[in-house]
Amino acid sequence: MSKTTRLREMSDEQLDHELRETQKSLFQVRFQSATERNDTPSNVRKLRMEIARIKTVQRERELAAASS
């Protein structure tokens, strides 16, 4: 199952919670990068991609609600 499929199966509240948690994780990873304690620099890109996926699914739902 792809990550986007998993996100589409979530409710709106779950998506909001997932977005907040991912944004917190991104902040922590960026902070670690700034203090040169980041073990895996690729995590920044992965977290940004995940945030983009979540926002895309939220926007799809918003547009579907508006067209109905």
mmCIF file as Biopython writes it, N, C-alpha, C and O atoms, coordinates in Angstrom:
data_model
#
loop_
_atom_site.group_PDB
_atom_site.id
_atom_site.type_symbol
_atom_site.label_atom_id
_atom_site.label_alt_id
_atom_site.label_comp_id
_atom_site.label_asym_id
_atom_site.label_entity_id
_atom_site.label_seq_id
_atom_site.pdbx_PDB_ins_code
_atom_site.Cartn_x
_atom_site.Cartn_y
_atom_site.Cartn_z
_atom_site.occupancy
_atom_site.B_iso_or_equiv
_atom_site.auth_seq_id
_atom_site.auth_asym_id
_atom_site.pdbx_PDB_model_num
ATOM 1   N N  . MET A ? 1  ? 0.851   -1.173 0.000  1.0 0.0 1  A 1 
ATOM 2   C CA . MET A ? 1  ? 0.000   0.000  0.000  1.0 0.0 1  A 1 
ATOM 3   C C  . MET A ? 1  ? 0.899   1.240  0.000  1.0 0.0 1  A 1 
ATOM 4   O O  . MET A ? 1  ? 1.855   1.328  0.771  1.0 0.0 1  A 1 
ATOM 5   N N  . SER A ? 2  ? 0.581   2.177  -0.862 1.0 0.0 2  A 1 
ATOM 6   C CA . SER A ? 2  ? 1.415   3.377  -0.951 1.0 0.0 2  A 1 
ATOM 7   C C  . SER A ? 2  ? 1.094   4.336  0.187  1.0 0.0 2  A 1 
ATOM 8   O O  . SER A ? 2  ? 0.069   4.216  0.857  1.0 0.0 2  A 1 
ATOM 9   N N  . LYS A ? 3  ? 1.984   5.275  0.383  1.0 0.0 3  A 1 
ATOM 10  C CA . LYS A ? 3  ? 1.808   6.242  1.461  1.0 0.0 3  A 1 
ATOM 11  C C  . LYS A ? 3  ? 0.588   7.121  1.217  1.0 0.0 3  A 1 
ATOM 12  O O  . LYS A ? 3  ? -0.125  7.473  2.157  1.0 0.0 3  A 1 
ATOM 13  N N  . THR A ? 4  ? 0.350   7.475  -0.040 1.0 0.0 4  A 1 
ATOM 14  C CA . THR A ? 4  ? -0.779  8.324  -0.367 1.0 0.0 4  A 1 
ATOM 15  C C  . THR A ? 4  ? -2.092  7.588  -0.123 1.0 0.0 4  A 1 
ATOM 16  O O  . THR A ? 4  ? -3.055  8.185  0.359  1.0 0.0 4  A 1 
ATOM 17  N N  . THR A ? 5  ? -2.141  6.322  -0.446 1.0 0.0 5  A 1 
ATOM 18  C CA . THR A ? 5  ? -3.343  5.526  -0.199 1.0 0.0 5  A 1 
ATOM 19  C C  . THR A ? 5  ? -3.641  5.475  1.295  1.0 0.0 5  A 1 
ATOM 20  O O  . THR A ? 5  ? -4.790  5.597  1.720  1.0 0.0 5  A 1 
ATOM 21  N N  . ARG A ? 6  ? -2.594  5.295  2.073  1.0 0.0 6  A 1 
ATOM 22  C CA . ARG A ? 6  ? -2.760  5.261  3.540  1.0 0.0 6  A 1 
ATOM 23  C C  . ARG A ? 6  ? -3.326  6.592  4.037  1.0 0.0 6  A 1 
ATOM 24  O O  . ARG A ? 6  ? -4.191  6.616  4.913  1.0 0.0 6  A 1 
ATOM 25  N N  . LEU A ? 7  ? -2.834  7.697  3.476  1.0 0.0 7  A 1 
ATOM 26  C CA . LEU A ? 7  ? -3.310  9.013  3.891  1.0 0.0 7  A 1 
ATOM 27  C C  . LEU A ? 7  ? -4.755  9.242  3.474  1.0 0.0 7  A 1 
ATOM 28  O O  . LEU A ? 7  ? -5.523  9.854  4.215  1.0 0.0 7  A 1 
ATOM 29  N N  . ARG A ? 8  ? -5.131  8.760  2.302  1.0 0.0 8  A 1 
ATOM 30  C CA . ARG A ? 8  ? -6.504  8.955  1.819  1.0 0.0 8  A 1 
ATOM 31  C C  . ARG A ? 8  ? -7.509  8.175  2.659  1.0 0.0 8  A 1 
ATOM 32  O O  . ARG A ? 8  ? -8.684  8.538  2.703  1.0 0.0 8  A 1 
ATOM 33  N N  . GLU A ? 9  ? -7.074  7.123  3.319  1.0 0.0 9  A 1 
ATOM 34  C CA . GLU A ? 9  ? -7.963  6.338  4.164  1.0 0.0 9  A 1 
ATOM 35  C C  . GLU A ? 9  ? -8.189  6.978  5.533  1.0 0.0 9  A 1 
ATOM 36  O O  . GLU A ? 9  ? -9.090  6.571  6.266  1.0 0.0 9  A 1 
ATOM 37  N N  . MET A ? 10 ? -7.382  7.969  5.878  1.0 0.0 10 A 1 
ATOM 38  C CA . MET A ? 10 ? -7.502  8.629  7.173  1.0 0.0 10 A 1 
ATOM 39  C C  . MET A ? 10 ? -8.645  9.642  7.168  1.0 0.0 10 A 1 
ATOM 40  O O  . MET A ? 10 ? -9.031  10.163 6.121  1.0 0.0 10 A 1 
ATOM 41  N N  . SER A ? 11 ? -9.172  9.906  8.353  1.0 0.0 11 A 1 
ATOM 42  C CA . SER A ? 11 ? -10.200 10.945 8.482  1.0 0.0 11 A 1 
ATOM 43  C C  . SER A ? 11 ? -9.521  12.315 8.486  1.0 0.0 11 A 1 
ATOM 44  O O  . SER A ? 11 ? -8.296  12.414 8.554  1.0 0.0 11 A 1 
ATOM 45  N N  . ASP A ? 12 ? -10.332 13.363 8.414  1.0 0.0 12 A 1 
ATOM 46  C CA . ASP A ? 12 ? -9.785  14.717 8.412  1.0 0.0 12 A 1 
ATOM 47  C C  . ASP A ? 12 ? -9.034  15.018 9.702  1.0 0.0 12 A 1 
ATOM 48  O O  . ASP A ? 12 ? -7.985  15.662 9.672  1.0 0.0 12 A 1 
ATOM 49  N N  . GLU A ? 13 ? -9.556  14.564 10.822 1.0 0.0 13 A 1 
ATOM 50  C CA . GLU A ? 13 ? -8.897  14.796 12.108 1.0 0.0 13 A 1 
ATOM 51  C C  . GLU A ? 13 ? -7.563  14.072 12.186 1.0 0.0 13 A 1 
ATOM 52  O O  . GLU A ? 13 ? -6.583  14.608 12.702 1.0 0.0 13 A 1 
ATOM 53  N N  . GLN A ? 14 ? -7.537  12.858 11.670 1.0 0.0 14 A 1 
ATOM 54  C CA . GLN A ? 14 ? -6.295  12.095 11.669 1.0 0.0 14 A 1 
ATOM 55  C C  . GLN A ? 14 ? -5.248  12.764 10.783 1.0 0.0 14 A 1 
ATOM 56  O O  . GLN A ? 14 ? -4.067  12.802 11.126 1.0 0.0 14 A 1 
ATOM 57  N N  . LEU A ? 15 ? -5.691  13.292 9.639  1.0 0.0 15 A 1 
ATOM 58  C CA . LEU A ? 15 ? -4.769  13.999 8.750  1.0 0.0 15 A 1 
ATOM 59  C C  . LEU A ? 15 ? -4.204  15.238 9.424  1.0 0.0 15 A 1 
ATOM 60  O O  . LEU A ? 15 ? -3.006  15.506 9.332  1.0 0.0 15 A 1 
ATOM 61  N N  . ASP A ? 16 ? -5.063  15.999 10.102 1.0 0.0 16 A 1 
ATOM 62  C CA . ASP A ? 16 ? -4.587  17.186 10.812 1.0 0.0 16 A 1 
ATOM 63  C C  . ASP A ? 16 ? -3.549  16.811 11.866 1.0 0.0 16 A 1 
ATOM 64  O O  . ASP A ? 16 ? -2.520  17.473 12.006 1.0 0.0 16 A 1 
ATOM 65  N N  . HIS A ? 17 ? -3.833  15.748 12.597 1.0 0.0 17 A 1 
ATOM 66  C CA . HIS A ? 17 ? -2.898  15.300 13.632 1.0 0.0 17 A 1 
ATOM 67  C C  . HIS A ? 17 ? -1.574  14.836 13.005 1.0 0.0 17 A 1 
ATOM 68  O O  . HIS A ? 17 ? -0.495  15.164 13.498 1.0 0.0 17 A 1 
ATOM 69  N N  . GLU A ? 18 ? -1.675  14.083 11.932 1.0 0.0 18 A 1 
ATOM 70  C CA . GLU A ? 18 ? -0.469  13.593 11.239 1.0 0.0 18 A 1 
ATOM 71  C C  . GLU A ? 18 ? 0.368   14.761 10.713 1.0 0.0 18 A 1 
ATOM 72  O O  . GLU A ? 18 ? 1.597   14.732 10.783 1.0 0.0 18 A 1 
ATOM 73  N N  . LEU A ? 19 ? -0.306  15.789 10.186 1.0 0.0 19 A 1 
ATOM 74  C CA . LEU A ? 19 ? 0.396   16.971 9.680  1.0 0.0 19 A 1 
ATOM 75  C C  . LEU A ? 19 ? 1.142   17.674 10.806 1.0 0.0 19 A 1 
ATOM 76  O O  . LEU A ? 19 ? 2.310   18.029 10.648 1.0 0.0 19 A 1 
ATOM 77  N N  . ARG A ? 20 ? 0.480   17.876 11.935 1.0 0.0 20 A 1 
ATOM 78  C CA . ARG A ? 20 ? 1.136   18.540 13.072 1.0 0.0 20 A 1 
ATOM 79  C C  . ARG A ? 20 ? 2.339   17.745 13.561 1.0 0.0 20 A 1 
ATOM 80  O O  . ARG A ? 20 ? 3.391   18.319 13.840 1.0 0.0 20 A 1 
ATOM 81  N N  . GLU A ? 21 ? 2.190   16.429 13.666 1.0 0.0 21 A 1 
ATOM 82  C CA . GLU A ? 21 ? 3.290   15.585 14.141 1.0 0.0 21 A 1 
ATOM 83  C C  . GLU A ? 21 ? 4.467   15.602 13.163 1.0 0.0 21 A 1 
ATOM 84  O O  . GLU A ? 21 ? 5.625   15.643 13.579 1.0 0.0 21 A 1 
ATOM 85  N N  . THR A ? 22 ? 4.169   15.572 11.888 1.0 0.0 22 A 1 
ATOM 86  C CA . THR A ? 22 ? 5.233   15.592 10.879 1.0 0.0 22 A 1 
ATOM 87  C C  . THR A ? 22 ? 5.954   16.924 10.884 1.0 0.0 22 A 1 
ATOM 88  O O  . THR A ? 22 ? 7.175   16.970 10.732 1.0 0.0 22 A 1 
ATOM 89  N N  . GLN A ? 23 ? 5.208   18.015 11.058 1.0 0.0 23 A 1 
ATOM 90  C CA . GLN A ? 23 ? 5.830   19.333 11.122 1.0 0.0 23 A 1 
ATOM 91  C C  . GLN A ? 23 ? 6.714   19.472 12.361 1.0 0.0 23 A 1 
ATOM 92  O O  . GLN A ? 23 ? 7.771   20.101 12.303 1.0 0.0 23 A 1 
ATOM 93  N N  . LYS A ? 24 ? 6.288   18.889 13.476 1.0 0.0 24 A 1 
ATOM 94  C CA . LYS A ? 24 ? 7.120   18.900 14.683 1.0 0.0 24 A 1 
ATOM 95  C C  . LYS A ? 24 ? 8.414   18.120 14.448 1.0 0.0 24 A 1 
ATOM 96  O O  . LYS A ? 24 ? 9.496   18.550 14.846 1.0 0.0 24 A 1 
ATOM 97  N N  . SER A ? 25 ? 8.282   16.973 13.798 1.0 0.0 25 A 1 
ATOM 98  C CA . SER A ? 25 ? 9.463   16.159 13.509 1.0 0.0 25 A 1 
ATOM 99  C C  . SER A ? 25 ? 10.419  16.900 12.589 1.0 0.0 25 A 1 
ATOM 100 O O  . SER A ? 25 ? 11.635  16.846 12.776 1.0 0.0 25 A 1 
ATOM 101 N N  . LEU A ? 26 ? 9.872   17.594 11.594 1.0 0.0 26 A 1 
ATOM 102 C CA . LEU A ? 26 ? 10.710  18.359 10.673 1.0 0.0 26 A 1 
ATOM 103 C C  . LEU A ? 26 ? 11.455  19.458 11.422 1.0 0.0 26 A 1 
ATOM 104 O O  . LEU A ? 26 ? 12.638  19.687 11.172 1.0 0.0 26 A 1 
ATOM 105 N N  . PHE A ? 27 ? 10.777  20.131 12.330 1.0 0.0 27 A 1 
ATOM 106 C CA . PHE A ? 27 ? 11.432  21.169 13.128 1.0 0.0 27 A 1 
ATOM 107 C C  . PHE A ? 27 ? 12.591  20.577 13.928 1.0 0.0 27 A 1 
ATOM 108 O O  . PHE A ? 27 ? 13.676  21.156 13.975 1.0 0.0 27 A 1 
ATOM 109 N N  . GLN A ? 28 ? 12.364  19.433 14.550 1.0 0.0 28 A 1 
ATOM 110 C CA . GLN A ? 28 ? 13.406  18.797 15.358 1.0 0.0 28 A 1 
ATOM 111 C C  . GLN A ? 28 ? 14.599  18.378 14.501 1.0 0.0 28 A 1 
ATOM 112 O O  . GLN A ? 28 ? 15.748  18.541 14.912 1.0 0.0 28 A 1 
ATOM 113 N N  . VAL A ? 29 ? 14.329  17.842 13.316 1.0 0.0 29 A 1 
ATOM 114 C CA . VAL A ? 29 ? 15.413  17.417 12.431 1.0 0.0 29 A 1 
ATOM 115 C C  . VAL A ? 29 ? 16.196  18.628 11.939 1.0 0.0 29 A 1 
ATOM 116 O O  . VAL A ? 29 ? 17.424  18.588 11.865 1.0 0.0 29 A 1 
ATOM 117 N N  . ARG A ? 30 ? 15.492  19.699 11.605 1.0 0.0 30 A 1 
ATOM 118 C CA . ARG A ? 30 ? 16.190  20.915 11.172 1.0 0.0 30 A 1 
ATOM 119 C C  . ARG A ? 30 ? 17.030  21.499 12.298 1.0 0.0 30 A 1 
ATOM 120 O O  . ARG A ? 30 ? 18.128  22.004 12.063 1.0 0.0 30 A 1 
ATOM 121 N N  . PHE A ? 31 ? 16.521  21.430 13.505 1.0 0.0 31 A 1 
ATOM 122 C CA . PHE A ? 31 ? 17.272  21.919 14.661 1.0 0.0 31 A 1 
ATOM 123 C C  . PHE A ? 31 ? 18.533  21.078 14.852 1.0 0.0 31 A 1 
ATOM 124 O O  . PHE A ? 31 ? 19.605  21.615 15.132 1.0 0.0 31 A 1 
ATOM 125 N N  . GLN A ? 32 ? 18.403  19.768 14.702 1.0 0.0 32 A 1 
ATOM 126 C CA . GLN A ? 32 ? 19.563  18.887 14.810 1.0 0.0 32 A 1 
ATOM 127 C C  . GLN A ? 32 ? 20.578  19.197 13.711 1.0 0.0 32 A 1 
ATOM 128 O O  . GLN A ? 32 ? 21.785  19.149 13.947 1.0 0.0 32 A 1 
ATOM 129 N N  . SER A ? 33 ? 20.096  19.512 12.523 1.0 0.0 33 A 1 
ATOM 130 C CA . SER A ? 33 ? 20.996  19.859 11.420 1.0 0.0 33 A 1 
ATOM 131 C C  . SER A ? 33 ? 21.757  21.137 11.731 1.0 0.0 33 A 1 
ATOM 132 O O  . SER A ? 33 ? 22.946  21.250 11.435 1.0 0.0 33 A 1 
ATOM 133 N N  . ALA A ? 34 ? 21.073  22.084 12.323 1.0 0.0 34 A 1 
ATOM 134 C CA . ALA A ? 34 ? 21.708  23.362 12.643 1.0 0.0 34 A 1 
ATOM 135 C C  . ALA A ? 34 ? 22.782  23.194 13.707 1.0 0.0 34 A 1 
ATOM 136 O O  . ALA A ? 34 ? 23.787  23.905 13.700 1.0 0.0 34 A 1 
ATOM 137 N N  . THR A ? 35 ? 22.571  22.261 14.614 1.0 0.0 35 A 1 
ATOM 138 C CA . THR A ? 35 ? 23.551  22.022 15.672 1.0 0.0 35 A 1 
ATOM 139 C C  . THR A ? 35 ? 24.526  20.901 15.307 1.0 0.0 35 A 1 
ATOM 140 O O  . THR A ? 35 ? 25.305  20.443 16.143 1.0 0.0 35 A 1 
ATOM 141 N N  . GLU A ? 36 ? 24.466  20.467 14.042 1.0 0.0 36 A 1 
ATOM 142 C CA . GLU A ? 36 ? 25.364  19.442 13.507 1.0 0.0 36 A 1 
ATOM 143 C C  . GLU A ? 36 ? 25.292  18.110 14.260 1.0 0.0 36 A 1 
ATOM 144 O O  . GLU A ? 36 ? 26.303  17.430 14.438 1.0 0.0 36 A 1 
ATOM 145 N N  . ARG A ? 37 ? 24.100  17.754 14.693 1.0 0.0 37 A 1 
ATOM 146 C CA . ARG A ? 37 ? 23.911  16.463 15.356 1.0 0.0 37 A 1 
ATOM 147 C C  . ARG A ? 37 ? 22.989  15.555 14.556 1.0 0.0 37 A 1 
ATOM 148 O O  . ARG A ? 37 ? 22.497  14.550 15.069 1.0 0.0 37 A 1 
ATOM 149 N N  . ASN A ? 38 ? 22.761  15.907 13.316 1.0 0.0 38 A 1 
ATOM 150 C CA . ASN A ? 38 ? 21.849  15.140 12.484 1.0 0.0 38 A 1 
ATOM 151 C C  . ASN A ? 38 ? 22.568  13.922 11.906 1.0 0.0 38 A 1 
ATOM 152 O O  . ASN A ? 38 ? 23.546  14.053 11.170 1.0 0.0 38 A 1 
ATOM 153 N N  . ASP A ? 39 ? 22.070  12.743 12.251 1.0 0.0 39 A 1 
ATOM 154 C CA . ASP A ? 39 ? 22.675  11.500 11.774 1.0 0.0 39 A 1 
ATOM 155 C C  . ASP A ? 39 ? 22.266  11.187 10.338 1.0 0.0 39 A 1 
ATOM 156 O O  . ASP A ? 39 ? 23.057  10.645 9.566  1.0 0.0 39 A 1 
ATOM 157 N N  . THR A ? 40 ? 21.030  11.528 9.982  1.0 0.0 40 A 1 
ATOM 158 C CA . THR A ? 40 ? 20.534  11.214 8.644  1.0 0.0 40 A 1 
ATOM 159 C C  . THR A ? 40 ? 19.945  12.472 7.999  1.0 0.0 40 A 1 
ATOM 160 O O  . THR A ? 40 ? 18.777  12.796 8.217  1.0 0.0 40 A 1 
ATOM 161 N N  . PRO A ? 41 ? 20.746  13.169 7.217  1.0 0.0 41 A 1 
ATOM 162 C CA . PRO A ? 41 ? 20.267  14.398 6.586  1.0 0.0 41 A 1 
ATOM 163 C C  . PRO A ? 41 ? 19.132  14.175 5.586  1.0 0.0 41 A 1 
ATOM 164 O O  . PRO A ? 41 ? 18.421  15.120 5.247  1.0 0.0 41 A 1 
ATOM 165 N N  . SER A ? 42 ? 18.954  12.958 5.115  1.0 0.0 42 A 1 
ATOM 166 C CA . SER A ? 42 ? 17.878  12.685 4.161  1.0 0.0 42 A 1 
ATOM 167 C C  . SER A ? 42 ? 16.496  12.762 4.804  1.0 0.0 42 A 1 
ATOM 168 O O  . SER A ? 42 ? 15.485  12.821 4.104  1.0 0.0 42 A 1 
ATOM 169 N N  . ASN A ? 43 ? 16.453  12.762 6.128  1.0 0.0 43 A 1 
ATOM 170 C CA . ASN A ? 43 ? 15.165  12.853 6.818  1.0 0.0 43 A 1 
ATOM 171 C C  . ASN A ? 43 ? 14.450  14.164 6.532  1.0 0.0 43 A 1 
ATOM 172 O O  . ASN A ? 43 ? 13.220  14.195 6.513  1.0 0.0 43 A 1 
ATOM 173 N N  . VAL A ? 44 ? 15.186  15.248 6.308  1.0 0.0 44 A 1 
ATOM 174 C CA . VAL A ? 44 ? 14.557  16.538 6.016  1.0 0.0 44 A 1 
ATOM 175 C C  . VAL A ? 44 ? 13.732  16.410 4.748  1.0 0.0 44 A 1 
ATOM 176 O O  . VAL A ? 44 ? 12.574  16.828 4.713  1.0 0.0 44 A 1 
ATOM 177 N N  . ARG A ? 45 ? 14.308  15.846 3.728  1.0 0.0 45 A 1 
ATOM 178 C CA . ARG A ? 45 ? 13.596  15.687 2.447  1.0 0.0 45 A 1 
ATOM 179 C C  . ARG A ? 45 ? 12.396  14.760 2.599  1.0 0.0 45 A 1 
ATOM 180 O O  . ARG A ? 45 ? 11.323  15.042 2.065  1.0 0.0 45 A 1 
ATOM 181 N N  . LYS A ? 46 ? 12.567  13.663 3.318  1.0 0.0 46 A 1 
ATOM 182 C CA . LYS A ? 46 ? 11.478  12.704 3.514  1.0 0.0 46 A 1 
ATOM 183 C C  . LYS A ? 46 ? 10.305  13.348 4.249  1.0 0.0 46 A 1 
ATOM 184 O O  . LYS A ? 46 ? 9.150   13.144 3.876  1.0 0.0 46 A 1 
ATOM 185 N N  . LEU A ? 47 ? 10.596  14.122 5.286  1.0 0.0 47 A 1 
ATOM 186 C CA . LEU A ? 47 ? 9.537   14.772 6.047  1.0 0.0 47 A 1 
ATOM 187 C C  . LEU A ? 47 ? 8.832   15.845 5.226  1.0 0.0 47 A 1 
ATOM 188 O O  . LEU A ? 47 ? 7.614   15.998 5.318  1.0 0.0 47 A 1 
ATOM 189 N N  . ARG A ? 48 ? 9.593   16.588 4.424  1.0 0.0 48 A 1 
ATOM 190 C CA . ARG A ? 48 ? 8.981   17.600 3.560  1.0 0.0 48 A 1 
ATOM 191 C C  . ARG A ? 48 ? 8.055   16.952 2.533  1.0 0.0 48 A 1 
ATOM 192 O O  . ARG A ? 48 ? 6.981   17.477 2.241  1.0 0.0 48 A 1 
ATOM 193 N N  . MET A ? 49 ? 8.472   15.817 1.992  1.0 0.0 49 A 1 
ATOM 194 C CA . MET A ? 49 ? 7.631   15.089 1.034  1.0 0.0 49 A 1 
ATOM 195 C C  . MET A ? 49 ? 6.348   14.589 1.705  1.0 0.0 49 A 1 
ATOM 196 O O  . MET A ? 49 ? 5.273   14.635 1.108  1.0 0.0 49 A 1 
ATOM 197 N N  . GLU A ? 50 ? 6.466   14.120 2.931  1.0 0.0 50 A 1 
ATOM 198 C CA . GLU A ? 50 ? 5.298   13.635 3.662  1.0 0.0 50 A 1 
ATOM 199 C C  . GLU A ? 50 ? 4.324   14.774 3.936  1.0 0.0 50 A 1 
ATOM 200 O O  . GLU A ? 50 ? 3.113   14.596 3.803  1.0 0.0 50 A 1 
ATOM 201 N N  . ILE A ? 51 ? 4.836   15.938 4.314  1.0 0.0 51 A 1 
ATOM 202 C CA . ILE A ? 51 ? 3.980   17.108 4.540  1.0 0.0 51 A 1 
ATOM 203 C C  . ILE A ? 51 ? 3.265   17.481 3.246  1.0 0.0 51 A 1 
ATOM 204 O O  . ILE A ? 51 ? 2.077   17.802 3.269  1.0 0.0 51 A 1 
ATOM 205 N N  . ALA A ? 52 ? 3.963   17.445 2.134  1.0 0.0 52 A 1 
ATOM 206 C CA . ALA A ? 52 ? 3.359   17.761 0.837  1.0 0.0 52 A 1 
ATOM 207 C C  . ALA A ? 52 ? 2.259   16.766 0.490  1.0 0.0 52 A 1 
ATOM 208 O O  . ALA A ? 52 ? 1.214   17.157 -0.030 1.0 0.0 52 A 1 
ATOM 209 N N  . ARG A ? 53 ? 2.481   15.491 0.772  1.0 0.0 53 A 1 
ATOM 210 C CA . ARG A ? 53 ? 1.448   14.484 0.507  1.0 0.0 53 A 1 
ATOM 211 C C  . ARG A ? 53 ? 0.195   14.753 1.333  1.0 0.0 53 A 1 
ATOM 212 O O  . ARG A ? 53 ? -0.922  14.694 0.818  1.0 0.0 53 A 1 
ATOM 213 N N  . ILE A ? 54 ? 0.387   15.047 2.612  1.0 0.0 54 A 1 
ATOM 214 C CA . ILE A ? 54 ? -0.747  15.300 3.497  1.0 0.0 54 A 1 
ATOM 215 C C  . ILE A ? 54 ? -1.530  16.526 3.017  1.0 0.0 54 A 1 
ATOM 216 O O  . ILE A ? 54 ? -2.758  16.494 2.945  1.0 0.0 54 A 1 
ATOM 217 N N  . LYS A ? 55 ? -0.820  17.593 2.692  1.0 0.0 55 A 1 
ATOM 218 C CA . LYS A ? 55 ? -1.487  18.803 2.230  1.0 0.0 55 A 1 
ATOM 219 C C  . LYS A ? 55 ? -2.200  18.582 0.896  1.0 0.0 55 A 1 
ATOM 220 O O  . LYS A ? 55 ? -3.247  19.181 0.649  1.0 0.0 55 A 1 
ATOM 221 N N  . THR A ? 56 ? -1.650  17.737 0.046  1.0 0.0 56 A 1 
ATOM 222 C CA . THR A ? 56 ? -2.296  17.428 -1.226 1.0 0.0 56 A 1 
ATOM 223 C C  . THR A ? 56 ? -3.621  16.709 -0.997 1.0 0.0 56 A 1 
ATOM 224 O O  . THR A ? 56 ? -4.624  17.045 -1.627 1.0 0.0 56 A 1 
ATOM 225 N N  . VAL A ? 57 ? -3.633  15.737 -0.115 1.0 0.0 57 A 1 
ATOM 226 C CA . VAL A ? 57 ? -4.854  14.999 0.186  1.0 0.0 57 A 1 
ATOM 227 C C  . VAL A ? 57 ? -5.890  15.950 0.814  1.0 0.0 57 A 1 
ATOM 228 O O  . VAL A ? 57 ? -7.074  15.885 0.483  1.0 0.0 57 A 1 
ATOM 229 N N  . GLN A ? 58 ? -5.441  16.823 1.713  1.0 0.0 58 A 1 
ATOM 230 C CA . GLN A ? 58 ? -6.365  17.786 2.313  1.0 0.0 58 A 1 
ATOM 231 C C  . GLN A ? 58 ? -6.959  18.709 1.258  1.0 0.0 58 A 1 
ATOM 232 O O  . GLN A ? 58 ? -8.151  19.013 1.306  1.0 0.0 58 A 1 
ATOM 233 N N  . ARG A ? 59 ? -6.150  19.156 0.314  1.0 0.0 59 A 1 
ATOM 234 C CA . ARG A ? 59 ? -6.631  20.048 -0.744 1.0 0.0 59 A 1 
ATOM 235 C C  . ARG A ? 59 ? -7.597  19.319 -1.670 1.0 0.0 59 A 1 
ATOM 236 O O  . ARG A ? 59 ? -8.594  19.901 -2.098 1.0 0.0 59 A 1 
ATOM 237 N N  . GLU A ? 60 ? -7.322  18.063 -1.985 1.0 0.0 60 A 1 
ATOM 238 C CA . GLU A ? 60 ? -8.239  17.273 -2.805 1.0 0.0 60 A 1 
ATOM 239 C C  . GLU A ? 60 ? -9.612  17.194 -2.144 1.0 0.0 60 A 1 
ATOM 240 O O  . GLU A ? 60 ? -10.639 17.341 -2.807 1.0 0.0 60 A 1 
ATOM 241 N N  . ARG A ? 61 ? -9.621  16.964 -0.853 1.0 0.0 61 A 1 
ATOM 242 C CA . ARG A ? 61 ? -10.887 16.877 -0.124 1.0 0.0 61 A 1 
ATOM 243 C C  . ARG A ? 61 ? -11.604 18.221 -0.099 1.0 0.0 61 A 1 
ATOM 244 O O  . ARG A ? 61 ? -12.827 18.283 -0.224 1.0 0.0 61 A 1 
ATOM 245 N N  . GLU A ? 62 ? -10.848 19.281 0.062  1.0 0.0 62 A 1 
ATOM 246 C CA . GLU A ? 62 ? -11.420 20.624 0.073  1.0 0.0 62 A 1 
ATOM 247 C C  . GLU A ? 62 ? -12.082 20.940 -1.271 1.0 0.0 62 A 1 
ATOM 248 O O  . GLU A ? 62 ? -13.189 21.476 -1.313 1.0 0.0 62 A 1 
ATOM 249 N N  . LEU A ? 63 ? -11.402 20.607 -2.356 1.0 0.0 63 A 1 
ATOM 250 C CA . LEU A ? 63 ? -11.952 20.856 -3.683 1.0 0.0 63 A 1 
ATOM 251 C C  . LEU A ? 63 ? -13.166 19.964 -3.972 1.0 0.0 63 A 1 
ATOM 252 O O  . LEU A ? 63 ? -14.120 20.400 -4.617 1.0 0.0 63 A 1 
ATOM 253 N N  . ALA A ? 64 ? -13.125 18.733 -3.500 1.0 0.0 64 A 1 
ATOM 254 C CA . ALA A ? 64 ? -14.260 17.829 -3.702 1.0 0.0 64 A 1 
ATOM 255 C C  . ALA A ? 64 ? -15.482 18.330 -2.931 1.0 0.0 64 A 1 
ATOM 256 O O  . ALA A ? 64 ? -16.606 18.229 -3.423 1.0 0.0 64 A 1 
ATOM 257 N N  . ALA A ? 65 ? -15.276 18.860 -1.751 1.0 0.0 65 A 1 
ATOM 258 C CA . ALA A ? 65 ? -16.389 19.400 -0.960 1.0 0.0 65 A 1 
ATOM 259 C C  . ALA A ? 65 ? -16.961 20.654 -1.598 1.0 0.0 65 A 1 
ATOM 260 O O  . ALA A ? 65 ? -18.170 20.883 -1.552 1.0 0.0 65 A 1 
ATOM 261 N N  . ALA A ? 66 ? -16.102 21.460 -2.189 1.0 0.0 66 A 1 
ATOM 262 C CA . ALA A ? 66 ? -16.557 22.705 -2.811 1.0 0.0 66 A 1 
ATOM 263 C C  . ALA A ? 66 ? -17.334 22.450 -4.090 1.0 0.0 66 A 1 
ATOM 264 O O  . ALA A ? 66 ? -18.252 23.203 -4.415 1.0 0.0 66 A 1 
ATOM 265 N N  . SER A ? 67 ? -16.980 21.397 -4.821 1.0 0.0 67 A 1 
ATOM 266 C CA . SER A ? 67 ? -17.672 21.106 -6.074 1.0 0.0 67 A 1 
ATOM 267 C C  . SER A ? 67 ? -18.993 20.386 -5.854 1.0 0.0 67 A 1 
ATOM 268 O O  . SER A ? 67 ? -19.826 20.339 -6.759 1.0 0.0 67 A 1 
ATOM 269 N N  . SER A ? 68 ? -19.199 19.829 -4.676 1.0 0.0 68 A 1 
ATOM 270 C CA . SER A ? 68 ? -20.447 19.111 -4.387 1.0 0.0 68 A 1 
ATOM 271 C C  . SER A ? 68 ? -21.570 20.040 -4.041 1.0 0.0 68 A 1 
ATOM 272 O O  . SER A ? 68 ? -22.684 19.590 -3.774 1.0 0.0 68 A 1 
#
